């Protein structure tokens, strides 16, 4: 298992479009993806679950990834959290 904390830099937070991209990316990996924000943990492969986190700009988000290709998934998903999205 790998675990890393990232800071959401997108000024509008993590809204529907970037969540859709995040979930599609997470689904492309065969590992388990958990996303933790403000003490709440959800399945990173579920758009609805991700929306319930309400991740705002400058908040810390922890990814916990376990299984095949976990390192690759961490790199790809972490990048999505630390980029500006429209």
C-alpha positions as a printed NumPy array, in Angstrom:
array([[  0.   ,   0.   ,   0.   ],
       [  1.135,   3.542,  -0.78 ],
       [ -0.146,   6.692,   0.88 ],
       [  0.585,  10.33 ,   0.141],
       [ -0.973,  13.696,   0.985],
       [ -1.453,  16.365,  -1.672],
       [ -2.712,  19.953,  -1.515],
       [ -5.606,  20.833,  -3.829],
       [ -4.372,  23.882,  -5.733],
       [ -7.321,  24.425,  -8.06 ],
       [ -8.924,  27.717,  -6.892],
       [-12.423,  26.323,  -7.504],
       [-11.735,  23.124,  -5.592],
       [-12.577,  19.671,  -6.905],
       [-15.858,  20.029,  -8.763],
       [-17.781,  17.754, -11.151],
       [-15.5  ,  17.867, -14.208],
       [-12.207,  17.176, -12.43 ],
       [-13.903,  14.524, -10.297],
       [-15.098,  12.783, -13.469],
       [-11.525,  12.802, -14.81 ],
       [-10.154,  11.588, -11.463],
       [-12.651,   8.687, -11.263],
       [-12.061,   7.656, -14.89 ],
       [ -8.326,   7.624, -14.226],
       [ -8.774,   5.67 , -10.978],
       [-10.944,   3.104, -12.777],
       [ -8.157,   2.52 , -15.308],
       [ -6.003,   0.969, -12.559],
       [ -6.68 ,  -2.476, -11.031],
       [ -5.956,  -1.294,  -7.476],
       [ -8.11 ,  -0.024,  -4.637],
       [ -8.189,   3.784,  -4.341],
       [ -9.258,   5.563,  -1.156],
       [ -9.435,   9.336,  -0.86 ],
       [ -9.322,  10.995,   2.556],
       [-10.278,  14.618,   3.278],
       [-11.169,  16.212,   6.624],
       [-11.215,  12.806,   8.309],
       [-13.681,  11.288,   5.836],
       [-12.584,   8.378,   3.614],
       [-14.335,   7.423,   0.361],
       [-13.874,   5.153,  -2.641],
       [-11.914,   7.116,  -5.248],
       [-13.574,   5.114,  -8.019],
       [-17.042,   6.523,  -7.236],
       [-18.053,   9.975,  -8.507],
       [-20.869,  10.282,  -5.999],
       [-18.574,   9.384,  -3.107],
       [-15.967,  11.868,  -4.315],
       [-18.559,  14.651,  -4.513],
       [-19.471,  14.108,  -0.856],
       [-15.96 ,  15.13 ,   0.181],
       [-16.451,  18.706,  -0.991],
       [-12.731,  19.242,  -1.532],
       [-11.974,  22.975,  -1.591],
       [ -8.902,  24.909,  -2.706],
       [ -5.833,  24.583,  -0.467],
       [ -7.211,  21.574,   1.403],
       [ -5.077,  18.527,   2.034],
       [ -6.198,  15.317,   0.362],
       [ -4.65 ,  11.953,   1.15 ],
       [ -4.603,   9.118,  -1.361],
       [ -4.322,   5.576,  -0.079],
       [ -3.778,   3.098,  -2.897],
       [ -3.395,  -0.646,  -2.58 ],
       [ -2.841,  -3.328,  -5.206],
       [ -1.414,  -3.759,  -8.669],
       [  0.07 ,  -0.623, -10.252],
       [ -0.351,   1.337,  -7.015],
       [  2.724,   3.506,  -7.655],
       [  1.542,   4.426, -11.156],
       [ -1.952,   5.177,  -9.857],
       [ -0.564,   7.386,  -7.081],
       [  1.479,   9.389,  -9.56 ],
       [ -1.394,   9.855, -12.04 ],
       [ -4.062,  10.656,  -9.448],
       [ -1.789,  12.911,  -7.395],
       [ -1.075,  14.927, -10.506],
       [ -4.81 ,  15.462, -11.018],
       [ -5.111,  16.885,  -7.496],
       [ -2.243,  19.318,  -7.961],
       [ -3.205,  20.801, -11.337],
       [ -5.476,  23.693, -12.251],
       [ -8.707,  22.494, -13.892],
       [-11.318,  24.498, -15.738]])
